[in-house]
Amino acid sequence: MRLPLHLCAVLLALFFLGCATLHAQPLSGRVSWVYDGDTLKVDGIGKVRLLGIDTPEREDSARDNYYVRQGVTVQRLRAIARLALRRAVALAKGRVVTLTSDGDGRDRYGRLLAYVHLPDGRLLNRLLLEEGLASVYRKFSYRLKDEFLAVEAGARQRGVGLWQRSPGGG
């Protein structure tokens, strides 16, 4: 039995609407581990990479070059990496968080790329930027990129975290 063309179009539209609605549903789970300032383990979900931000690595990395060009010393990067880890642990570990994502939602390592909403409603990604413990990930587009750039600019202007001004220049 063949369906009329208009009915096929309606069914197809409903299918895609259902897929989009399913994809847009937020996920939630308890943060059981914090790997570093921008990567968490969420029970029932797995590794989650905070979408739109980048925190310095604990050890020297090729990513350090970006920060060094911004006037941040390597010593400061290692210190901020430790602070970002401690702050993410204090804010998220053991708590049930809600995750939302944009688009595909996974990075090349299979981690879910997500905005991490804390139980009190604050956005962990944004908090780390406000405190100067992260910078905006500029390589890809995502929904909150313009907001995150403005938040980072504010942290730079206030001279907090990565952007702290010191007589030694970093």
Buried (B, 14 or more C-beta within 10 A) or exposed (E): EEEEEEEEEEEEEEEEEEEEEEEEEEBBBBBEEBBBBBBBBBEEBEBBBBBBBBBBBBEEBEBBEBBBEEEBBBEBBBBBBBBBBEBBBEBBBEBEBBBBBBEEBBBEEEBBBBBBBBEEEEBBBBBBBBBBBBBBBEEEEBBBBEBBBEBBEBBBEBEBBBBBEEEEEB
